Amino acid sequence: MNTEKEILSLLDEILSLNGRSAAFSLDTPLLGAIPELDSMAVVALLTQLEGRFGFGVDDDEIDGATFATVGSLVEFVDRKLAV
């Protein structure tokens, strides 16, 4: 499974980016840089990540740094999958 590709696909779907996520790299900023990524979108993204990857996320595991870049989000998911 390619975590980065799965996350980019989810971002594109949830944020209705119409394929824009294909140009994203691990360094692409997310929170504060993509207007579509608001608080409701973060909740939807977390829900979809839990469902797609089969892990749970506790409230105290999430902060803004998790959504700083595509890479930080990929690292978070990879850490959850390693548990």
N, C-alpha and C positions, 0 to 999 in steps of 0.2 A: 504494500500500500504506500502510495506517495502522499505523505501528509500535506505537503505544500500544495499540490494540485487539488486535493480534496478541499482544503481550506479556501483556496482561490475560487473554486466552483461554488462553495457555500456563500462566500462574500458576494459573488456575482449574482447569485440567485436571491439572497435575502435583501441585498441593497438595491436590486434592480439596476445593476451597472451595465447591462446590455453588452457584455463582452469586454468591458474596460479592464477587468481584473487580469486578462491575458497579458497585459503589459506590465503587471506588477512584479517586483522582485522582492527578495527577502528584506531589502532596505526600504521598501515603500512605506512611508508613514501612513497610519490609519487614523487613529483617534485625533480629532482636531484638524485633520487634513482632508478627510472625505466627509462632506456634509451629510451624506446619507447615513453615516454611522453615528446615530444618536443613541440615547439611552435605551429606547425601545428596540432598536436594531441590535444593540449589544445583548439584550435579554434574548431576543430571537436567535441570535447567532450562538449563544451559549446553549440554548435548548437544542438547536440542531447539531451542535458539536457533540453534546451528550448522546443524542440519539444515533448519530452516524458512527461515532467511535466507541460507544458503549461504556462510557465512564460517567461518574457523577462529579459535580463541581459544587463545593461548599462556598458560601458567601465570603468567608474569610480568605479564600484562595484567589480572589479576583481583586485587581486594582488597575489603575490606568496604564501601568507599565505593561500589562498583559496585552493590551491593544495598541501599544505604541507603534509597532511596525508589523508587517507580515511576518518577519522573522521571529519577533517576540511571541506572536500568537502560535506559530509553528512550534517553537520551543516549548511553550506551555502544553500544547497538545501532546507532543512527544514525551514530555515528563509524565503526563497523566497516563499515557499508554504503557510506560515502562513500569508503572507501579503494579 
